[in-house]
Amino acid sequence: MAIRGFNESSLTDSEIFTGLRASAETDPVEKARKLVNTAKRLTNEDIEGAYIQIKQYPNTLSRAAIRAFDEGTTAIIYNDVPSLTLTPAIPFITFLVNNKRITYIFMDKHIRKNRDGILSVDAPVLHDMLTGALIANRLKTNYDKLESNQFLQKLLMDIYTKFVCRIINREYSIGADKIVYDTIQYWINKFFLIRIFGSRDTSESIDIASSKHFKYLDEMKIEDIKRLYNEANPIKFSDLLGLLKTTTPRMKTLGLDTFLSNWINYYYPPAMLAIDNMEYLIFMIITLLRGNNIINISAGEIVKETRNIKILNEELLKLI
């Protein structure tokens, strides 16, 4: 079986993924490819209890996730050799196999095996893995559906900026400085829309969407922070951090290594690639919405308290 990585949803452009790959003793993509070829590919009978539970979930997105698994669009890989386990930072990855895109889910950390060799997994965990993998697969099939969805663009921008601000505020306590907070929210919003989401909107529309939260800035300050962003023109996430740290001396130690360490410690490793990749960001949001602790449930209110979050599943269905 000839397989190759398929990274249309920008893994190749991900600074975080590039760093992960460079720092690993074994290339995680090659490790994943090897596991696909050598480890056990689970059937519904292997995970029968959880599979039956998910089949009974009433919502359409859940049924679509199960159908993708049944049809082989998504696949679950189980390896019980610890030394071969893939980093939890990559919960799934998509390969092109004989002209078909298959998203492989790596479940070593979540599957239990009893003395009789019987496997089991918690249904909510399996559900979110299957759902995240399905969305990732569809983004690779037709990313245009996401780019053209104005609701998801706004919702994902709001949540992403909250995720980033949570880490910065925990480290530097900037929330009380309203001018600084308004500024960094604008810069994160704009970076997300341009560099991560890939918005099709005009520059003017992106500017408006990025600045709707403004409360404490006068017109002169607004023009100044817009100019500073355009001059910096951050392309990578580390560039954005370099811009953010200029807002206050308190953030002088802000850098990619520090931020990444704090992000992983707070949100957990499966959220690592969500920093600059859409498919893993959506997966992070899905898991926090359900609260199964793949991602730290302490961050759950960021998602659950976001306006209009209740129709997320309905909008995600439009990507399938």
URZI-V460943 format. One record per pair of residues at least 12 apart in sequence whose C-alpha atoms are under 10 Angstrom apart, sorted by the first residue. I is the first residue (numbers start at 1). GAP is how many residues later the second one is. If there is no record, write none. Layout:
# URZI-V460943
{{I | GAP} {I | GAP}}
This chain:
# URZI-V460943
{{1 | 35} {1 | 36} {1 | 96} {1 | 97} {2 | 31} {2 | 35} {2 | 93} {2 | 94} {2 | 95} {2 | 96} {2 | 97} {3 | 30} {3 | 31} {3 | 33} {3 | 34} {3 | 91} {3 | 92} {3 | 93} {3 | 94} {3 | 95} {3 | 96} {3 | 97} {3 | 98} {3 | 99} {4 | 25} {4 | 26} {4 | 29} {4 | 90} {4 | 91} {4 | 92} {4 | 93} {4 | 94} {4 | 97} {5 | 24} {5 | 25} {5 | 27} {5 | 28} {5 | 88} {5 | 89} {5 | 90} {5 | 91} {5 | 92} {5 | 96} {5 | 97} {6 | 87} {6 | 88} {6 | 89} {6 | 90} {6 | 91} {6 | 95} {6 | 96} {6 | 97} {6 | 131} {6 | 134} {7 | 86} {7 | 87} {7 | 88} {7 | 89} {7 | 133} {8 | 86} {8 | 129} {8 | 131} {8 | 132} {8 | 133} {8 | 134} {8 | 135} {9 | 85} {9 | 127} {9 | 128} {9 | 129} {9 | 130} {9 | 131} {9 | 132} {9 | 133} {9 | 134} {9 | 187} {9 | 188} {9 | 268} {9 | 269} {9 | 270} {9 | 271} {10 | 130} {10 | 186} {10 | 187} {10 | 266} {10 | 267} {10 | 268} {10 | 269} {11 | 82} {11 | 262} {11 | 265} {11 | 266} {11 | 267} {11 | 268} {11 | 269} {12 | 265} {13 | 182} {13 | 183} {13 | 223} {13 | 263} {13 | 264} {14 | 182} {14 | 222} {14 | 223} {14 | 259} {14 | 260} {14 | 261} {14 | 262} {14 | 263} {14 | 264} {15 | 220} {15 | 221} {15 | 222} {15 | 223} {15 | 241} {15 | 258} {15 | 260} {15 | 261} {15 | 262} {16 | 220} {16 | 221} {16 | 222} {16 | 240} {16 | 244} {16 | 256} {16 | 257} {16 | 258} {16 | 259} {16 | 260} {16 | 261} {17 | 72} {17 | 73} {17 | 255} {17 | 256} {17 | 257} {17 | 258} {17 | 259} {17 | 260} {20 | 67} {20 | 69} {20 | 70} {20 | 252} {20 | 253} {24 | 63} {26 | 60} {27 | 59} {28 | 57} {28 | 58} {28 | 59} {28 | 61} {28 | 62} {29 | 57} {29 | 61} {29 | 64} {29 | 66} {31 | 53} {31 | 54} {31 | 55} {31 | 56} {32 | 45} {32 | 52} {32 | 53} {32 | 54} {32 | 55} {32 | 58} {32 | 60} {32 | 61} {32 | 62} {32 | 63} {32 | 72} {32 | 73} {32 | 74} {33 | 60} {33 | 61} {33 | 62} {33 | 71} {34 | 50} {35 | 42} {35 | 43} {35 | 44} {35 | 49} {35 | 50} {35 | 51} {35 | 69} {35 | 71} {36 | 39} {36 | 40} {36 | 41} {36 | 42} {36 | 43} {36 | 59} {36 | 68} {36 | 69} {36 | 70} {37 | 40} {38 | 39} {38 | 40} {38 | 41} {39 | 37} {39 | 38} {39 | 39} {39 | 40} {39 | 41} {39 | 42} {39 | 45} {40 | 36} {40 | 37} {40 | 38} {40 | 39} {40 | 40} {41 | 34} {41 | 35} {41 | 36} {41 | 37} {41 | 38} {41 | 63} {41 | 64} {41 | 65} {42 | 33} {42 | 34} {42 | 35} {42 | 36} {42 | 65} {42 | 77} {43 | 26} {43 | 27} {43 | 29} {43 | 32} {43 | 33} {43 | 34} {44 | 22} {44 | 25} {44 | 26} {44 | 32} {45 | 74} {46 | 72} {46 | 73} {46 | 74} {46 | 75} {47 | 64} {47 | 71} {47 | 72} {47 | 73} {47 | 74} {47 | 75} {47 | 76} {47 | 79} {48 | 71} {48 | 72} {48 | 73} {48 | 75} {49 | 70} {49 | 71} {49 | 72} {49 | 73} {49 | 74} {50 | 70} {50 | 71} {50 | 72} {50 | 73} {50 | 74} {50 | 75} {50 | 76} {50 | 77} {51 | 15} {51 | 69} {51 | 70} {51 | 71} {51 | 72} {51 | 75} {51 | 76} {52 | 14} {52 | 71} {53 | 69} {53 | 70} {53 | 71} {53 | 74} {54 | 12} {54 | 69} {54 | 70} {54 | 72} {54 | 73} {55 | 12} {55 | 72} {57 | 70} {59 | 254} {59 | 255} {60 | 253} {60 | 254} {60 | 257} {61 | 70} {61 | 73} {61 | 74} {61 | 252} {61 | 253} {61 | 254} {61 | 255} {61 | 256} {61 | 257} {61 | 259} {62 | 65} {62 | 66} {62 | 68} {62 | 69} {62 | 251} {62 | 255} {63 | 64} {63 | 68} {64 | 66} {64 | 67} {64 | 70} {64 | 253} {64 | 256} {65 | 62} {65 | 63} {65 | 64} {65 | 65} {65 | 66} {65 | 67} {65 | 68} {65 | 69} {65 | 70} {65 | 255} {66 | 60} {66 | 61} {66 | 64} {66 | 65} {66 | 68} {67 | 63} {67 | 67} {68 | 34} {68 | 35} {68 | 62} {68 | 63} {68 | 65} {68 | 66} {68 | 69} {69 | 33} {69 | 34} {69 | 35} {69 | 61} {69 | 62} {69 | 64} {69 | 65} {72 | 28} {72 | 29} {72 | 30} {72 | 31} {72 | 32} {73 | 21} {73 | 27} {73 | 28} {73 | 29} {73 | 30} {73 | 31} {73 | 60} {73 | 61} {73 | 64} {73 | 65} {74 | 18} {74 | 19} {74 | 20} {74 | 27} {74 | 28} {74 | 29} {74 | 30} {74 | 31} {74 | 55} {74 | 56} {74 | 57} {74 | 58} {74 | 59} {74 | 60} {74 | 62} {74 | 63} {75 | 17} {75 | 19} {75 | 27} {75 | 28} {75 | 29} {75 | 30} {75 | 31} {75 | 55} {75 | 58} {75 | 59} {76 | 16} {76 | 27} {76 | 28} {76 | 29} {76 | 30} {76 | 31} {76 | 32} {76 | 50} {76 | 53} {76 | 54} {76 | 57} {77 | 15} {77 | 27} {77 | 28} {77 | 29} {77 | 30} {77 | 31} {78 | 27} {78 | 28} {78 | 29} {78 | 30} {78 | 31} {78 | 32} {78 | 33} {78 | 41} {79 | 27} {79 | 28} {79 | 29} {79 | 30} {79 | 32} {80 | 27} {80 | 28} {80 | 29} {80 | 31} {80 | 32} {80 | 33} {81 | 27} {82 | 26} {82 | 27} {84 | 24} {85 | 21} {85 | 22} {85 | 23} {85 | 24} {86 | 20} {86 | 21} {86 | 22} {86 | 23} {87 | 19} {87 | 21} {87 | 22} {87 | 182} {87 | 183} {88 | 18} {88 | 19} {88 | 20} {88 | 21} {88 | 180} {88 | 181} {88 | 182} {88 | 183} {88 | 184} {88 | 206} {89 | 175} {89 | 179} {89 | 180} {89 | 181} {89 | 182} {89 | 183} {89 | 184} {89 | 185} {89 | 191} {90 | 15} {90 | 16} {90 | 179} {90 | 180} {90 | 181} {90 | 182} {90 | 183} {90 | 190} {91 | 13} {91 | 14} {91 | 15} {91 | 16} {91 | 17} {91 | 18} {91 | 38} {91 | 41} {91 | 42} {91 | 178} {91 | 179} {91 | 180} {91 | 182} {91 | 189} {91 | 192} {91 | 203} {92 | 12} {92 | 13} {92 | 14} {92 | 15} {92 | 37} {92 | 38} {92 | 40} {92 | 41} {92 | 44} {92 | 45} {92 | 178} {92 | 187} {92 | 188} {93 | 12} {93 | 13} {93 | 40} {93 | 43} {93 | 44} {93 | 186} {93 | 187} {94 | 39} {94 | 42} {94 | 43} {94 | 46} {95 | 42} {100 | 41} {101 | 36} {101 | 37} {101 | 39} {101 | 40} {102 | 31} {102 | 32} {102 | 34} {102 | 35} {103 | 27} {103 | 29} {103 | 30} {103 | 31} {103 | 32} {103 | 33} {103 | 34} {103 | 35} {103 | 37} {104 | 25} {104 | 26} {104 | 29} {104 | 30} {104 | 33} {105 | 21} {105 | 24} {105 | 25} {105 | 27} {105 | 28} {106 | 23} {107 | 14} {107 | 18} {107 | 19} {107 | 22} {109 | 12} {109 | 185} {110 | 12} {110 | 15} {110 | 16} {110 | 184} {111 | 14} {111 | 15} {122 | 170} {123 | 169} {124 | 163} {124 | 166} {124 | 167} {124 | 168} {124 | 169} {124 | 170} {125 | 162} {125 | 165} {125 | 166} {125 | 167} {125 | 168} {125 | 169} {126 | 166} {127 | 159} {127 | 160} {127 | 163} {128 | 155} {128 | 156} {128 | 157} {128 | 158} {128 | 159} {128 | 160} {128 | 161} {128 | 162} {128 | 163} {128 | 164} {128 | 166} {129 | 154} {129 | 157} {129 | 158} {129 | 165} {130 | 153} {131 | 151} {131 | 152} {131 | 155} {131 | 156} {131 | 185} {132 | 147} {132 | 148} {132 | 149} {132 | 150} {132 | 151} {132 | 152} {132 | 153} {132 | 154} {132 | 155} {133 | 146} {133 | 147} {133 | 150} {134 | 145} {134 | 149} {134 | 185} {134 | 186} {135 | 143} {135 | 144} {135 | 145} {135 | 147} {135 | 148} {135 | 181} {135 | 182} {135 | 184} {135 | 185} {136 | 142} {136 | 143} {136 | 144} {136 | 146} {136 | 147} {136 | 183} {136 | 184} {137 | 142} {137 | 182} {137 | 183} {138 | 141} {138 | 181} {138 | 182} {139 | 139} {139 | 140} {139 | 180} {139 | 181} {140 | 139} {141 | 178} {141 | 179} {142 | 177} {142 | 178} {143 | 54} {143 | 55} {143 | 176} {144 | 54} {144 | 56} {144 | 175} {145 | 171} {145 | 173} {145 | 174} {145 | 175} {146 | 51} {146 | 52} {146 | 53} {146 | 132} {146 | 169} {146 | 170} {146 | 172} {146 | 173} {147 | 46} {147 | 50} {147 | 51} {147 | 52} {147 | 53} {147 | 54} {147 | 172} {148 | 51} {148 | 52} {148 | 53} {149 | 50} {149 | 166} {149 | 167} {149 | 169} {149 | 170} {150 | 49} {150 | 50} {150 | 51} {151 | 157} {151 | 160} {151 | 161} {151 | 164} {152 | 45} {152 | 157} {152 | 160} {152 | 163} {152 | 164} {153 | 39} {153 | 40} {153 | 44} {153 | 45} {153 | 46} {153 | 56} {154 | 35} {154 | 39} {154 | 55} {154 | 56} {155 | 148} {155 | 151} {155 | 152} {155 | 153} {155 | 154} {155 | 157} {156 | 33} {156 | 36} {156 | 37} {156 | 41} {156 | 122} {156 | 125} {156 | 126} {156 | 129} {156 | 147} {156 | 150} {156 | 153} {156 | 156} {157 | 31} {157 | 32} {157 | 33} {157 | 34} {157 | 35} {157 | 36} {157 | 39} {157 | 40} {157 | 52} {157 | 53} {158 | 27} {158 | 30} {158 | 31} {158 | 34} {158 | 52} {158 | 55} {158 | 144} {158 | 145} {158 | 148} {158 | 149} {159 | 30} {159 | 122} {159 | 123} {159 | 126} {159 | 143} {159 | 144} {159 | 145} {159 | 146} {159 | 147} {159 | 148} {159 | 150} {160 | 28} {160 | 29} {160 | 32} {160 | 114} {160 | 115} {160 | 116} {160 | 118} {160 | 121} {160 | 122} {160 | 125} {160 | 142} {160 | 143} {161 | 23} {161 | 24} {161 | 25} {161 | 26} {161 | 27} {161 | 28} {161 | 29} {161 | 30} {161 | 31} {162 | 23} {162 | 26} {162 | 27} {162 | 140} {162 | 141} {162 | 144} {163 | 100} {163 | 104} {163 | 111} {163 | 112} {163 | 118} {163 | 122} {163 | 136} {163 | 139} {163 | 140} {164 | 20} {164 | 21} {164 | 24} {164 | 95} {164 | 99} {164 | 111} {165 | 16} {165 | 19} {165 | 20} {165 | 23} {166 | 97} {166 | 100} {166 | 133} {166 | 136} {167 | 92} {167 | 93} {167 | 95} {167 | 96} {167 | 97} {167 | 98} {167 | 99} {167 | 100} {168 | 16} {168 | 73} {168 | 76} {168 | 77} {168 | 83} {168 | 86} {168 | 91} {168 | 94} {168 | 95} {169 | 12} {169 | 82} {170 | 92} {170 | 96} {171 | 79} {171 | 80} {171 | 82} {171 | 83} {171 | 87} {171 | 88} {171 | 91} {172 | 76} {172 | 77} {172 | 78} {172 | 79} {172 | 80} {172 | 81} {172 | 82} {173 | 77} {173 | 78} {174 | 73} {174 | 74} {174 | 76} {174 | 77} {177 | 39} {177 | 71} {178 | 36} {178 | 37} {178 | 38} {178 | 39} {179 | 35} {179 | 36} {179 | 37} {179 | 38} {179 | 39} {179 | 42} {179 | 68} {180 | 36} {180 | 37} {180 | 64} {180 | 66} {180 | 67} {180 | 68} {181 | 33} {181 | 35} {181 | 66} {182 | 29} {182 | 30} {182 | 31} {182 | 32} {182 | 33} {182 | 34} {182 | 35} {182 | 40} {182 | 43} {183 | 28} {183 | 30} {183 | 31} {183 | 33} {183 | 34} {183 | 38} {183 | 39} {183 | 42} {183 | 43} {183 | 61} {183 | 64} {184 | 41} {184 | 56} {184 | 57} {184 | 59} {184 | 60} {184 | 61} {184 | 62} {184 | 63} {185 | 25} {185 | 26} {185 | 28} {185 | 29} {185 | 59} {186 | 21} {186 | 22} {186 | 23} {186 | 24} {186 | 25} {186 | 26} {186 | 27} {186 | 28} {186 | 36} {186 | 39} {186 | 40} {186 | 43} {187 | 20} {187 | 23} {187 | 24} {187 | 38} {187 | 39} {187 | 41} {187 | 42} {187 | 43} {187 | 47} {187 | 53} {187 | 54} {187 | 56} {187 | 57} {188 | 22} {188 | 49} {188 | 52} {188 | 53} {188 | 55} {188 | 56} {189 | 17} {189 | 18} {189 | 20} {189 | 21} {189 | 22} {190 | 13} {190 | 16} {190 | 17} {190 | 18} {190 | 19} {190 | 20} {190 | 21} {190 | 36} {190 | 39} {190 | 44} {191 | 15} {191 | 19} {191 | 38} {191 | 42} {191 | 43} {191 | 44} {191 | 45} {191 | 46} {191 | 48} {191 | 49} {192 | 18} {192 | 45} {192 | 48} {192 | 83} {192 | 84} {192 | 85} {192 | 86} {193 | 13} {193 | 14} {193 | 16} {193 | 17} {194 | 12} {194 | 40} {194 | 41} {195 | 39} {195 | 40} {195 | 41} {195 | 42} {195 | 81} {195 | 82} {196 | 39} {196 | 40} {196 | 41} {196 | 78} {196 | 79} {196 | 80} {196 | 81} {196 | 82} {196 | 85} {197 | 79} {197 | 80} {197 | 81} {198 | 80} {207 | 19} {211 | 15} {225 | 22} {228 | 15} {228 | 18} {229 | 14} {229 | 15} {236 | 40} {237 | 18} {237 | 19} {237 | 38} {237 | 39} {238 | 16} {238 | 17} {238 | 18} {238 | 19} {238 | 21} {239 | 16} {239 | 17} {240 | 15} {240 | 16} {241 | 13} {241 | 14} {241 | 15} {241 | 18} {242 | 12} {242 | 13} {242 | 14} {260 | 12} {260 | 13} {260 | 15} {263 | 12} {264 | 31} {264 | 32} {265 | 31} {266 | 29} {266 | 30} {266 | 31} {266 | 32} {266 | 33} {267 | 17} {267 | 21} {267 | 26} {267 | 27} {267 | 28} {267 | 29} {267 | 30} {267 | 31} {267 | 32} {267 | 33} {268 | 25} {268 | 26} {268 | 27} {268 | 28} {268 | 29} {269 | 25} {269 | 26} {269 | 27} {270 | 13} {270 | 14} {270 | 24} {270 | 25} {270 | 26} {271 | 12} {271 | 13} {271 | 14} {271 | 16} {271 | 23} {271 | 24} {271 | 25} {272 | 12} {272 | 23} {282 | 34} {283 | 12} {284 | 12} {284 | 19} {285 | 14} {285 | 15} {285 | 17} {285 | 18} {285 | 19} {285 | 24} {285 | 27} {286 | 17} {286 | 26} {286 | 27} {287 | 13} {287 | 16} {288 | 12} {288 | 13} {288 | 14} {288 | 15} {288 | 16} {289 | 12} {289 | 13} {289 | 14} {289 | 15} {289 | 16} {289 | 20} {289 | 21} {289 | 23} {290 | 13} {290 | 14} {291 | 13}}
